[in-house]
Amino acid sequence: MPHLVLLYTPDLERDAEIPGLCRALADCMLEQRDDSGKAVFPTGGTRVLAYPAAHCAVADGKGEYGFLYANLRMGSGRSAAVHHGVGDSLLQVLKNHLDPLLQQRPIGITLQIDESAQQVFDGKHSTLHPLFNRPA
């Protein structure tokens, strides 16, 4: 551990250069340090796995909507500051990598970090929700 699993709408496969995203996320994980400067994650245990959804439905289905869900599972014992630092860093990598697509069409991104059985971070960034939160 840690294992970061990406599940995404199949349309992102052709547009998002998923292998490069996996490498960027793994590198980000390996760069993380705690308050004492120690690596947060072991190099040999760091894994990023990505899967396009075989079937999906997003929002009202009336647009070319994309979605990427990322779930990081890690062992217990890290501080809340580490959880948030890792979450903010990974979310930034996701946003930077997907930004060209976010500029073209609505895509939702969710990143959740779970430590053992307890979720410890839930960050989201989306250009999809604003389409449906407009005043009528």
N, CA, C and O of each residue as an XYZ file, in Angstrom:
544
protein
N       0.853     -1.154      0.000
C       0.000      0.000      0.000
C       0.903      1.221      0.000
O       1.968      1.146      0.613
N       0.586      2.289     -0.605
C      -0.713      2.827     -0.986
C      -1.123      2.408     -2.392
O      -0.286      2.171     -3.263
N      -2.418      2.327     -2.581
C      -2.974      2.008     -3.891
C      -3.938      3.118     -4.284
O      -4.875      3.435     -3.552
N      -3.695      3.694     -5.438
C      -4.581      4.715     -5.988
C      -5.273      4.097     -7.197
O      -4.620      3.729     -8.174
N      -6.601      3.985     -7.128
C      -7.383      3.370     -8.193
C      -8.222      4.449     -8.869
O      -8.947      5.202     -8.218
N      -8.104      4.503    -10.194
C      -8.881      5.444    -10.996
C      -9.962      4.672    -11.743
O      -9.693      3.637    -12.352
N     -11.161      5.180    -11.689
C     -12.280      4.641    -12.454
C     -12.858      5.824    -13.219
O     -13.165      6.858    -12.626
N     -13.009      5.676    -14.537
C     -13.384      6.840    -15.331
C     -14.300      6.446    -16.481
O     -14.341      5.289    -16.899
N     -15.029      7.430    -16.978
C     -15.885      7.204    -18.135
C     -14.995      6.889    -19.336
O     -13.933      7.489    -19.506
N     -15.435      5.943    -20.165
C     -14.584      5.473    -21.265
C     -14.151      6.551    -22.248
O     -13.116      6.403    -22.897
N     -14.915      7.630    -22.375
C     -14.544      8.711    -23.290
C     -13.215      9.358    -22.911
O     -12.530      9.911    -23.771
N     -12.847      9.295    -21.638
C     -11.581      9.883    -21.206
C     -10.390      9.072    -21.722
O      -9.282      9.595    -21.838
N     -10.621      7.810    -22.027
C      -9.541      6.939    -22.521
C      -8.879      7.537    -23.761
O      -7.654      7.519    -23.879
N      -9.670      8.057    -24.671
C      -9.113      8.577    -25.926
C      -8.560      9.997    -25.773
O      -7.732     10.422    -26.579
N      -9.000     10.725    -24.763
C      -8.663     12.143    -24.680
C      -7.720     12.532    -23.538
O      -7.199     13.647    -23.544
N      -7.488     11.668    -22.575
C      -6.819     12.109    -21.353
C      -5.409     11.570    -21.144
O      -4.777     11.916    -20.147
N      -4.887     10.731    -22.052
C      -3.537     10.180    -21.912
C      -3.382      9.584    -20.502
O      -2.578     10.042    -19.690
N      -4.178      8.557    -20.255
C      -4.270      7.919    -18.942
C      -2.937      7.336    -18.466
O      -2.628      7.479    -17.283
N      -2.125      6.687    -19.316
C      -0.834      6.190    -18.807
C       0.042      7.304    -18.224
O       0.687      7.115    -17.194
N       0.061      8.455    -18.882
C       0.827      9.589    -18.363
C       0.250     10.115    -17.065
O       0.995     10.527    -16.176
N      -1.066     10.106    -16.946
C      -1.708     10.520    -15.701
C      -1.315      9.578    -14.572
O      -1.015     10.025    -13.465
N      -1.316      8.284    -14.844
C      -0.915      7.305    -13.811
C       0.507      7.581    -13.328
O       0.771      7.570    -12.126
N       1.410      7.825    -14.254
C       2.804      8.088    -13.886
C       2.916      9.375    -13.079
O       3.637      9.426    -12.083
N       2.205     10.415    -13.506
C       2.249     11.700    -12.794
C       1.712     11.549    -11.370
O       2.264     12.128    -10.434
N       0.636     10.771    -11.204
C       0.078     10.555     -9.868
C       1.027      9.738     -8.998
O       1.205     10.049     -7.821
N       1.631      8.708     -9.558
C       2.591      7.902     -8.794
C       3.783      8.767     -8.375
O       4.232      8.692     -7.231
N       4.292      9.580     -9.290
C       5.411     10.464     -8.956
C       5.030     11.436     -7.849
O       5.820     11.694     -6.940
N       3.820     11.972     -7.928
C       3.331     12.876     -6.888
C       3.290     12.177     -5.530
O       3.695     12.744     -4.515
N       2.799     10.945     -5.526
C       2.746     10.191     -4.275
C       4.147      9.988     -3.696
O       4.349     10.107     -2.488
N       5.094      9.688     -4.552
C       6.460      9.427     -4.098
C       7.169     10.697     -3.615
O       8.133     10.618     -2.854
N       6.698     11.852     -4.051
C       7.277     13.126     -3.618
C       6.765     13.583     -2.257
O       7.350     14.485     -1.657
N       5.699     12.990     -1.763
C       5.080     13.449     -0.523
C       5.983     13.186      0.679
O       6.585     12.119      0.803
N       6.064     14.186      1.563
C       6.876     14.089      2.776
C       6.037     14.503      3.980
O       5.143     15.341      3.867
N       6.333     13.911      5.125
C       5.645     14.309      6.350
C       6.384     15.488      6.980
O       7.329     16.018      6.397
N       5.949     15.895      8.171
C       6.542     17.061      8.829
C       8.027     16.891      9.132
O       8.755     17.879      9.222
N       8.482     15.652      9.290
C       9.897     15.409      9.587
C      10.729     15.223      8.317
O      11.939     15.016      8.397
N      10.088     15.294      7.144
C      10.795     15.136      5.886
C      10.870     13.702      5.388
O      11.477     13.431      4.352
N      10.254     12.781      6.126
C      10.254     11.370      5.735
C       9.226     11.133      4.632
O       8.156     11.742      4.626
N       9.564     10.235      3.693
C       8.627      9.883      2.620
C       7.342      9.330      3.224
O       7.382      8.493      4.126
N       6.214      9.796      2.729
C       4.915      9.344      3.224
C       4.622      7.929      2.753
O       4.047      7.132      3.494
N       5.020      7.611      1.512
C       4.696      6.311      0.923
C       5.959      5.575      0.515
O       6.912      6.191      0.038
N       5.974      4.260      0.700
C       7.126      3.468      0.262
C       7.130      3.333     -1.267
O       6.086      3.113     -1.882
N       8.290      3.464     -1.854
C       8.397      3.378     -3.310
C       7.856      2.050     -3.830
O       7.081      2.029     -4.786
N       8.253      0.956     -3.215
C       7.859     -0.359     -3.693
C       6.389     -0.673     -3.535
O       5.874     -1.561     -4.215
N       5.706      0.026     -2.663
C       4.287     -0.238     -2.436
C       3.361      0.705     -3.168
O       2.142      0.535     -3.125
N       3.918      1.698     -3.840
C       3.100      2.709     -4.512
C       2.590      2.168     -5.835
O       3.365      1.756     -6.699
N       1.263      2.177     -5.979
C       0.628      1.673     -7.191
C      -0.499      2.605     -7.626
O      -1.266      3.101     -6.801
N      -0.583      2.830     -8.918
C      -1.699      3.568     -9.508
C      -2.284      2.665    -10.590
O      -1.586      2.253    -11.517
N      -3.566      2.368    -10.459
C      -4.265      1.476    -11.385
C      -5.452      2.227    -11.966
O      -6.166      2.913    -11.236
N      -5.672      2.106    -13.275
C      -6.741      2.862    -13.923
C      -7.622      1.944    -14.755
O      -7.137      1.059    -15.460
N      -8.936      2.175    -14.658
C      -9.917      1.347    -15.346
C     -11.027      2.201    -15.958
O     -11.656      2.988    -15.251
N     -11.276      2.056    -17.261
C     -12.466      2.700    -17.817
C     -13.697      1.898    -17.399
O     -13.655      0.669    -17.349
N     -14.770      2.585    -17.104
C     -16.020      1.912    -16.727
C     -16.602      1.204    -17.949
O     -16.686      1.786    -19.031
N     -16.998     -0.044    -17.769
C     -17.609     -0.789    -18.866
C     -18.953     -0.183    -19.253
O     -19.331     -0.186    -20.424
N     -19.661      0.332    -18.272
C     -20.968      0.955    -18.487
C     -21.049      2.160    -17.570
O     -20.507      2.140    -16.465
N     -21.718      3.201    -18.018
C     -21.844      4.380    -17.158
C     -23.016      5.244    -17.615
O     -23.468      5.151    -18.756
N     -23.488      6.070    -16.718
C     -24.470      7.109    -16.996
C     -24.051      8.306    -16.148
O     -23.841      8.166    -14.943
N     -23.929      9.477    -16.763
C     -23.480     10.664    -16.051
C     -24.518     11.767    -16.204
O     -24.946     12.095    -17.311
N     -24.907     12.325    -15.075
C     -25.852     13.446    -15.038
C     -27.129     13.101    -15.810
O     -27.662     12.000    -15.670
N     -27.615     14.039    -16.623
C     -28.877     13.813    -17.327
C     -28.694     13.118    -18.676
O     -29.677     12.850    -19.367
N     -27.453     12.823    -19.061
C     -27.194     12.121    -20.312
C     -27.367     12.969    -21.559
O     -27.305     12.444    -22.671
N     -27.582     14.269    -21.399
C     -27.855     15.128    -22.555
C     -26.612     15.849    -23.075
O     -26.709     16.715    -23.944
N     -25.466     15.493    -22.548
C     -24.235     16.139    -22.994
C     -23.085     15.158    -23.000
O     -23.224     14.006    -22.587
N     -21.957     15.629    -23.472
C     -20.747     14.809    -23.470
C     -20.045     15.019    -22.128
O     -19.075     15.771    -22.032
N     -20.544     14.353    -21.112
C     -20.060     14.519    -19.752
C     -19.054     13.419    -19.424
O     -19.264     12.248    -19.740
N     -17.981     13.813    -18.796
C     -16.982     12.851    -18.352
C     -16.875     12.847    -16.848
O     -17.325     13.775    -16.175
N     -16.274     11.792    -16.326
C     -16.107     11.692    -14.882
C     -14.905     10.816    -14.576
O     -14.676      9.806    -15.242
N     -14.143     11.203    -13.572
C     -13.038     10.394    -13.082
C     -13.126     10.340    -11.565
O     -13.177     11.369    -10.892
N     -13.143      9.125    -11.043
C     -13.155      8.887     -9.597
C     -11.813      8.286     -9.226
O     -11.384      7.298     -9.821
N     -11.154      8.875     -8.252
C      -9.869      8.374     -7.768
C     -10.002      8.054     -6.285
O     -10.475      8.878     -5.502
N      -9.585      6.858     -5.910
C      -9.639      6.444     -4.507
C      -8.259      5.969     -4.077
O      -7.725      4.999     -4.616
N      -7.695      6.660     -3.107
C      -6.407      6.281     -2.533
C      -6.645      5.567     -1.216
O      -7.254      6.120     -0.300
N      -6.165      4.348     -1.127
C      -6.226      3.572      0.121
C      -4.820      3.544      0.697
O      -3.860      3.210      0.003
N      -4.708      3.895      1.957
C      -3.403      3.876      2.621
C      -3.538      3.274      4.009
O      -4.625      3.240      4.586
N      -2.430      2.805      4.528
C      -2.417      2.285      5.885
C      -2.596      3.404      6.897
O      -2.418      4.579      6.576
N      -2.944      3.037      8.099
C      -3.204      4.032      9.145
C      -1.902      4.570      9.726
O      -0.822      4.019      9.511
N      -2.039      5.661     10.465
C      -0.916      6.221     11.199
C      -0.404      7.554     10.713
O       0.507      8.117     11.320
N      -0.956      8.071      9.647
C      -0.499      9.370      9.143
C      -1.382     10.481      9.699
O      -2.555     10.262     10.004
N      -0.816     11.655      9.825
C      -1.535     12.790     10.418
C      -2.567     13.361      9.457
O      -2.539     13.100      8.254
N      -3.483     14.148     10.023
C      -4.480     14.837      9.199
C      -3.794     15.790      8.221
O      -4.253     15.960      7.092
N      -2.705     16.403      8.650
C      -1.972     17.311      7.764
C      -1.419     16.555      6.554
O      -1.437     17.074      5.438
N      -0.932     15.344      6.770
C      -0.429     14.521      5.670
C      -1.580     14.139      4.743
O      -1.448     14.213      3.522
N      -2.713     13.728      5.325
C      -3.877     13.368      4.496
C      -4.248     14.521      3.567
O      -4.436     14.324      2.366
N      -4.350     15.699      4.118
C      -4.770     16.859      3.332
C      -3.692     17.294      2.345
O      -4.004     17.694      1.223
N      -2.432     17.221      2.750
C      -1.345     17.562      1.834
C      -1.301     16.627      0.638
O      -1.162     17.067     -0.504
N      -1.419     15.335      0.906
C      -1.445     14.343     -0.166
C      -2.678     14.567     -1.046
O      -2.571     14.566     -2.272
N      -3.832     14.758     -0.434
C      -5.065     14.969     -1.195
C      -4.993     16.199     -2.070
O      -5.351     16.151     -3.247
N      -4.533     17.301     -1.502
C      -4.420     18.528     -2.294
C      -3.441     18.353     -3.453
O      -3.695     18.830     -4.559
N      -2.327     17.674     -3.202
C      -1.324     17.463     -4.250
C      -1.860     16.579     -5.369
O      -1.684     16.893     -6.547
N      -2.510     15.478     -5.010
C      -3.059     14.578     -6.028
C      -4.186     15.242     -6.813
O      -4.272     15.087     -8.031
N      -5.049     15.979     -6.118
C      -6.130     16.679     -6.813
C      -5.561     17.700     -7.795
O      -6.113     17.890     -8.879
N      -4.476     18.350     -7.429
C      -3.847     19.320     -8.336
C      -3.294     18.628     -9.578
O      -3.417     19.151    -10.685
N      -2.684     17.453     -9.402
C      -2.187     16.700    -10.561
C      -3.354     16.329    -11.481
O      -3.262     16.477    -12.700
N      -4.446     15.849    -10.893
C      -5.621     15.495    -11.697
C      -6.152     16.703    -12.464
O      -6.430     16.614    -13.660
N      -6.291     17.830    -11.770
C      -6.803     19.032    -12.421
C      -5.861     19.507    -13.530
O      -6.317     19.861    -14.618
N      -4.565     19.517    -13.265
C      -3.603     19.972    -14.274
C      -3.620     19.061    -15.504
O      -3.608     19.540    -16.637
N      -3.645     17.770    -15.276
C      -3.599     16.821    -16.390
C      -4.881     16.879    -17.232
O      -4.837     16.774    -18.458
N      -6.007     17.046    -16.559
C      -7.287     17.043    -17.258
C      -7.747     18.434    -17.692
O      -8.796     18.568    -18.322
N      -6.980     19.460    -17.364
C      -7.404     20.835    -17.654
C      -7.764     21.069    -19.121
O      -8.762     21.740    -19.385
N      -7.004     20.552    -20.090
C      -7.423     20.783    -21.483
C      -8.834     20.255    -21.762
O      -9.593     20.880    -22.503
N      -9.179     19.132    -21.184
C     -10.531     18.596    -21.370
C     -11.558     19.386    -20.569
O     -12.675     19.610    -21.034
N     -11.177     19.809    -19.359
C     -12.083     20.609    -18.529
C     -12.445     21.915    -19.228
O     -13.533     22.454    -19.028
N     -11.531     22.416    -20.043
C     -11.790     23.650    -20.792
C     -12.732     23.410    -21.961
O     -13.376     24.346    -22.434
N     -12.826     22.166    -22.438
C     -13.636     21.843    -23.612
C     -15.037     21.372    -23.275
O     -15.983     21.633    -24.018
N     -15.170     20.671    -22.144
C     -16.473     20.084    -21.836
C     -16.569     19.767    -20.355
O     -15.556     19.763    -19.655
N     -17.779     19.499    -19.868
C     -17.963     19.220    -18.451
C     -17.393     17.857    -18.046
O     -17.715     16.824    -18.634
N     -16.548     17.892    -17.034
C     -15.955     16.674    -16.466
C     -15.924     16.834    -14.955
O     -15.509     17.870    -14.435
N     -16.358     15.816    -14.271
C     -16.284     15.798    -12.816
C     -15.089     14.983    -12.366
O     -14.760     13.954    -12.956
N     -14.448     15.454    -11.318
C     -13.319     14.743    -10.718
C     -13.616     14.593     -9.230
O     -13.950     15.569     -8.558
N     -13.495     13.390     -8.726
C     -13.606     13.153     -7.290
C     -12.371     12.388     -6.842
O     -11.976     11.405     -7.469
N     -11.770     12.842     -5.764
C     -10.659     12.133     -5.135
C     -11.045     11.859     -3.691
O     -11.377     12.780     -2.944
N     -10.999     10.609     -3.306
C     -11.238     10.239     -1.917
C     -10.020      9.486     -1.409
O      -9.427      8.673     -2.119
N      -9.664      9.774     -0.167
C      -8.580      9.055      0.487
C      -9.165      8.322      1.673
O      -9.828      8.911      2.527
N      -8.909      7.037      1.711
C      -9.372      6.198      2.812
C      -8.166      5.638      3.548
O      -7.220      5.137      2.940
N      -8.220      5.735      4.845
C      -7.186      5.146      5.690
C      -7.842      3.986      6.412
O      -8.765      4.179      7.204
N      -7.373      2.798      6.144
C      -8.024      1.592      6.651
C      -9.489      1.645      6.234
O      -9.777      1.700      5.038
N     -10.425      1.630      7.185
C     -11.847      1.637      6.844
C     -12.463      3.025      6.968
O     -13.678      3.165      6.827
N     -11.664      4.052      7.225
C     -12.194      5.388      7.472
C     -11.758      6.353      6.374
O     -10.567      6.476      6.091
N     -12.720      7.035      5.755
C     -12.398      8.055      4.764
C     -11.821      9.258      5.482
O     -12.368      9.704      6.491
N     -10.704      9.795      4.961
C     -10.048     10.909      5.627
C      -9.899     12.147      4.747
O      -9.434     13.183      5.220
N     -10.283     12.055      3.484
C     -10.247     13.217      2.599
C     -11.252     12.995      1.489
O     -11.382     11.881      0.982
N     -11.957     14.032      1.111
C     -12.934     13.936      0.032
C     -12.895     15.245     -0.731
O     -13.658     16.162     -0.423
N     -12.017     15.351     -1.723
C     -11.886     16.573     -2.503
C     -12.544     16.423     -3.855
O     -12.493     15.358     -4.472
N     -13.161     17.498     -4.310
C     -13.840     17.455     -5.598
C     -13.551     18.734     -6.380
O     -13.354     19.807     -5.808
N     -13.531     18.587     -7.693
C     -13.414     19.728     -8.599
C     -14.213     19.357     -9.838
O     -14.016     18.275    -10.391
N     -15.097     20.217    -10.279
C     -15.974     19.834    -11.381
C     -16.403     21.031    -12.201
O     -16.702     22.098    -11.666
N     -16.428     20.836    -13.514
C     -17.066     21.813    -14.397
C     -18.428     21.299    -14.833
O     -19.078     21.896    -15.691
N     -18.862     20.188    -14.240
C     -20.134     19.573    -14.565
C     -21.261     20.118    -13.693
O     -22.317     20.473    -14.217
N     -21.067     20.192    -12.390
C     -22.113     20.641    -11.472
C     -22.665     22.040    -11.808
O     -23.877     22.237    -11.727
N     -21.825     23.010    -12.180
C     -22.364     24.342    -12.467
C     -23.414     24.361    -13.571
O     -24.262     25.253    -13.597
N     -23.374     23.412    -14.464
C     -24.398     23.360    -15.519
C     -25.791     23.141    -14.957
O     -26.780     23.587    -15.539
N     -25.867     22.453    -13.828
C     -27.162     22.089    -13.264
C     -27.513     22.878    -12.010
O     -28.588     22.688    -11.441
N     -26.614     23.764    -11.573
C     -26.868     24.578    -10.378
C     -27.203     26.021    -10.720
O     -27.128     26.897     -9.858
N     -27.573     26.276    -11.973
C     -27.926     27.629    -12.394
C     -29.363     27.947    -11.954
O     -30.231     27.074    -11.955
N     -29.592     29.188    -11.584
C     -30.973     29.559    -11.242
C     -31.888     29.396    -12.456
O     -31.495     29.672    -13.589
N     -33.082     28.954    -12.202
C     -34.030     28.725    -13.305
C     -34.672     30.004    -13.772
O     -35.492     29.983    -14.691
